[in-house]
Amino acid sequence: MSTLKLAKLVDGDLAAQAAVSDVLYNNRLILDAGGAQRLPLMAATASLYERAEALGFGGSDMIAVVEALREAGAEPGVASG
């Protein structure tokens, strides 16, 4: 799956296979069941997908989350610090 998503990312192909809104919905279900305190990485992921959705990428493929990172000033694929 990651190879497929990498190709979509490189090509700038945001056509949905797993839409941002759907991934966010699933993240929220997991957080509701497990709790954000016990799942901090899932909570952080949900925040990124929430931002991507707010930027208008809800119907785009989940890789559009990189737009939330860009908007926050992070360059996807580049480690900071």
C-alpha positions as CSV (number, residue, x, y, z in Angstrom):
1,M,0.0,0.0,0.0
2,S,2.8,2.5,0.8
3,T,4.3,2.0,-2.7
4,L,0.9,2.9,-4.2
5,K,0.5,6.0,-2.0
6,L,4.1,7.1,-2.7
7,A,3.4,7.0,-6.5
8,K,0.2,9.0,-5.9
9,L,2.1,11.5,-3.8
10,V,4.9,11.9,-6.4
11,D,2.4,12.3,-9.2
12,G,0.3,14.8,-7.2
13,D,-2.7,12.5,-7.7
14,L,-5.2,13.3,-5.0
15,A,-8.0,11.2,-6.5
16,A,-9.5,9.4,-3.5
17,Q,-8.9,5.8,-2.8
18,A,-9.2,6.4,0.9
19,A,-10.6,10.0,1.4
20,V,-9.3,12.3,4.1
21,S,-12.8,12.5,5.7
22,D,-13.2,8.7,5.7
23,V,-9.7,8.3,7.4
24,L,-10.6,11.0,9.9
25,Y,-13.9,9.2,10.7
26,N,-12.0,5.9,11.3
27,N,-9.4,7.8,13.5
28,R,-12.2,9.2,15.6
29,L,-13.8,5.8,16.1
30,I,-10.5,4.4,17.3
31,L,-9.9,7.4,19.6
32,D,-13.5,7.1,21.0
33,A,-12.8,3.4,21.7
34,G,-9.3,3.7,23.1
35,G,-9.0,7.3,24.3
36,A,-6.6,10.0,23.1
37,Q,-4.5,9.7,26.3
38,R,-3.7,6.1,25.5
39,L,-3.3,6.8,21.7
40,P,-1.3,10.0,21.4
41,L,0.0,9.2,17.9
42,M,-3.5,8.5,16.7
43,A,-4.7,11.8,18.3
44,A,-1.9,13.7,16.5
45,T,-2.8,12.0,13.2
46,A,-6.5,13.0,13.7
47,S,-5.4,16.6,14.2
48,L,-3.6,16.5,10.8
49,Y,-6.6,15.0,9.0
50,E,-8.9,17.6,10.7
51,R,-6.7,20.3,9.3
52,A,-6.6,18.8,5.9
53,E,-10.4,18.5,5.9
54,A,-10.7,22.2,7.0
55,L,-8.4,23.2,4.1
56,G,-11.0,21.6,1.7
57,F,-9.3,18.2,1.1
58,G,-12.0,16.1,2.7
59,G,-12.9,14.3,-0.5
60,S,-9.2,14.0,-1.6
61,D,-7.0,10.9,-1.0
62,M,-5.5,10.6,2.4
63,I,-2.2,11.7,1.1
64,A,-3.6,15.2,0.9
65,V,-2.7,15.4,4.6
66,V,0.7,16.7,3.3
67,E,-1.2,19.9,2.5
68,A,-1.9,20.3,6.2
69,L,1.8,19.8,6.9
70,R,2.7,22.4,4.2
71,E,0.2,24.9,5.6
72,A,1.8,24.4,9.1
73,G,5.2,25.2,7.6
74,A,6.5,21.6,7.6
75,E,8.1,20.2,4.5
76,P,6.8,16.6,4.1
77,G,9.6,14.0,3.9
78,V,12.2,16.3,5.6
79,A,13.1,15.7,9.2
80,S,13.3,18.8,11.4
81,G,15.8,19.6,14.0
